[in-house]
Amino acid sequence: MVNNMKLEDMSNELFLCIWDQLLMVDVIYSFSNLNRRIDDMLFEFCGLYKELDLRYCSLSIFRYFSHQIVMKHEWRLNLTVLKIGTRYRCSQMTLLADEVIKFFVKNSFIEQNKQYNNSSRTLFHMITSLKKKNTKSIFPQLNTLIVSQNTTMNGNCRDIFLYAIAYGSNLRTLKWITCSFQTHHSKSFFDWLFQCSINLNKFQFENPTSENGDYIEAKDDLDEHLPKTINHSIELHTLKFRILKIKGRGCYKIENLILRFVQSLENLSISMYHRCDNEPHLNYNGYYLSILCEKLKHLRSLHFAIQIQLFEKADRNIINHFTKTFSTPFWLNGPFGYKRVCVDFEQTYGLIQMFSLPYTFNDITLIHSIDLINIQFNTDLEENKRSQSLTQELETLWSGMDRLFLRFDKNQILSSLFIQALQCPSTQNKTLVFSQKRGIISQNIANQIQLTHFNVLELGGSIDTNINYNLEDRFPQLKCLRLMSCKNISSSWQNIDQWISFILTHINEHQLTCVRFDFIENENKITEMNICNQMIRILQSSWIIDIHQIVQDNHIALWIDRRKKYFSSIK
């Protein structure tokens, strides 16, 4: 006899087992509003009405939630954590900003200011009122906002997020990862930071490694870029700098800023690129860094990732010099105990790289050459020899990073030693990025060598489907594939069709859940392809596959999402 179990007869444990296999946002989307019992479980275990991570959901699900959290009182008044945006999905920021504008227009400005019938004037008046704090925060309980911006945005969209969403007395954490060519927004963030962040505990504003920001030089006055009303708090305990570009004596400007917090600073983390064109003796190293740290009497932890641009060919003596600056008593038996440091010469672009270990910059791409013989550790100078297992020796460096970017010269060969050294069994969920020049895999590399800890692969430049990349063999845990910076859209489209066909044909042979192609058309306007924002859904026996297209200015993104069929779609 067949027992047709009803939804109401399922145990709580069975629901939880099913939900464990899904993203929380998919669980809430599919199971909410079925009955009171399930809603109570969602509230307790999935943060219903309280926490939302929308970074990895599909476009259709995001549209649903962006409307719900703004227009529904249960969401709007109780939401505490909101995470949106990702490099591998559509531009979620503009969609959410549009919903926020609709909310304010519906509830405030149309009724109170009927003379503002022009949409641009209405938006201007709304943002002006928000900056003057004439309105309440749309999410009064929000304490954490994390934004990953994947495309450019205008000032109105930025201000909607800062003054309508991020403004509130309960906000404690704001992390904003901007995209390239958006450094001009930094002053607006500083204005917001020192005017509206009433009880903020953690603020991060980051640019990606591809950002072409300005250099900090000795002639620069950093205070000119900060609000005049800034009051440097003597209670600042943690200070983090990310991806600073410093020229010559500009490093002294950064040191002076750090020393303003000498009475309280306990944790310092800094990543920087230092370039001294005509004054090589000013190159930052362990000696200069120890002098700075000794002035910070309360400093308890230090993490750094420093790149030095060389204008001469590095030999063993130069690398030894940088390593020895970290082999003094300060580093081996000082305030931080036994501080291990890795020194590496990246030969393609002539960079000396110095990393404190364990490597803690998991939000920064680690740039690495494939010539591993140039790696040294400050604690190994006495032995002056390499351990037998290079993988084990590098594990403290590579286990702390999320993104590894490999640069190549033309026809450079990936040696067997390098591929084996990439295998760090104790680390998972990493991103591997290849430059436009691919490199050549050595013939003596066995096919069974697998990079199981990389689940995201990014390939820059042109795409060649005639090359067998062996994605299933080399990357058995690969979940996301991104092909970037295809310059000529028309000539690339047929090539992309081949990739899509390959992915769909071999759907059961790989674990890819997201494949994205990005195009920037700088030469011609996007007219000949007649593309519009759309989604195509393909239903298979075990999979639901969504193919998305979105066009914004001269940027085109096409990506494939797939998810397992665990149950029928309810909404």
Secondary structure, 3 states (H helix, E strand, C coil): CCCCCCHHHCCHHHHHHHHCCCCHHHHHHHHCCCCHHHHHHHHHHCCCCCEEECCCCCHHHHHHHHHHHHHCHHHHHHCCEEEECCCCCCCHHHHHHHHHHHHHHHHHHHHHCCCCCCHHHHHHHHHHHHHCCCCCCCCCCCCEEEEECCCCCCHHHHHHHHHHHCCCCCCCEEEEECCCCCHHHHHHHHHHHHHHCCCCCEEEEECCCCCCCCCECCCCCHHHHCCCCCCCCCCCCEEEEEEEEEECCHHHHHHHHHHCCCCCCCEEEEEEEEECCCCHHHCCCHHHHHHHHHHCCCCCEEEEEEEEECCCCCCHHHHHHHHHCCCCHHHHHECCECCEEEEEEECCCCEEEEEEECCCCCCCEEEECCCHHHCEEHHHCCCCCCCCCHHHHHHHHHCCCCEEEECCCCCCEECHHHHHHCCCCCCCCEEEEECCCCCEECCCCCCCCCCCCEEEEEEECCCCCCCCCCHHHHCCCCCEEEEEEECCHHHHHHHHHHHHHHHHHCCCCCCCCEEEEEEECCCCCCCCCCCCCEEEEEECCCEEEEEEEEEECCEEEEEEEEEECCCCCCC
